[in-house]
């Protein structure tokens, strides 16, 4: 059994190496690099991104009618998600210390800042 596990671990490490090589190839192809957990694109690529950028009014005008009609229902979920986050935070603050459970960092699971998403 131990040799089988060792073989599987070896295969996993080999695949991890292949994945790392593929990521490096893709970074070269798409001209980006990671810095502090963010993908940074070269100026040439950023210029191309700006070229393909579509204005909001144009996007809405070109959108199918059903997309426009369903958008309010989709965005209305922001309020329940904020409430859920609030109640989970309160639950964690009250119950976790009682049971000796370490608190969870929200930043590890939620990315609410536009800058962190690369939107600004």
N, C-alpha and C positions, 0 to 999 in steps of 0.2 A: 504493500500500500504506500509506503514512504517513497519508493522509487517512482511510482505513478504520480504522486504529488510533486516530486522534484521535476519530473518531465513536464508536467503542466505548468509549473512555475517557470521553467526554462522557456516554454513556448510563449507564455505571457510576456516575459521580458523581451523575447525576440520581437513579438508583435508591437510592444511599446517602442522599441527602437525603430521599427518600420513606420509607425505612426509619427514619431518625432521627425524622421527624414521627410515624410510626406508633408508635414506642417511647414518645415523649412522650405521645401520646394514651392508650396503654395504662397508662402510669404514672398518669395522671390518673384513668382508669377504675378501676383497682385500688388506688388510693391508696397508692402506694409510691414510694420514691426510692432512688437508689444513692448510697452513701457509702462511700468507701474500698473499692470493689469488692463491697460487700454490699448486698442489697436490704433496705431498712428500711420496714416497714409502719406505717401510722398506728394509733393505739390502737384505733379502732373496728374495724379489720380484724383486729388481733391478738385482740380480744375475740371476734369471730366465729370465728376459727380455734380458739380454746379451746373454744367451744361445740360445734364439730364434732369435737373430739378424742375418740378412742375409747380406752378403757382396754385394756391389753394382754390381760388375761384375756377381756374381751368380744370383742376382735378374734379371738383364737384360737378362742373358742367359736363364733363366727359363720363361721369360715373353712371352706371345703370340705375334705373329708378328704384329697384328693390334695395340697392345698397344705401341709397339716400333715405329710404323709408325705415330701414332697420337701424340706422346709426343712432337715433335717440335712445332706443332700447339698449343698445350695447353700452353707450356712454352713461346711461342712467345707473349702471352697476358700480360706478365709482363710489357713490355714497354708501352702499352696503359694504363694499370692500374696506372703506375707511372705518366704518363702524366695527367691522370684524377685527381689523387691526387694533383698534382701540380696546375692544373687549379682550382680545388675546393678550395684549400688553398688560392690562389690569390683572387678568387671570395669572399671568406669569409673575407679576410683582407680588401678588398676595399668596398664591399657592406654592410656588416653587421653593421659597425659603422654608416653608413649613415641612416639606418633604425632603429637603436637602438636595434638590435638583438644581444644577447650575443653570443660570439664566442664559438665554440664547440671544446673540447679537442680531438685531434686526438687519443691520447692514450686510450680514452674511447671506440674507435671503431676499431682501428687498432693495431695489435700486430706484429711488424716487427722485434723485437729482438729475436734471437734464444734462448737466455737464458729464456726469458719470456714464450716461448713456451715449455720449458723443453727439448730443443734439444741439449744443450751443456753440 
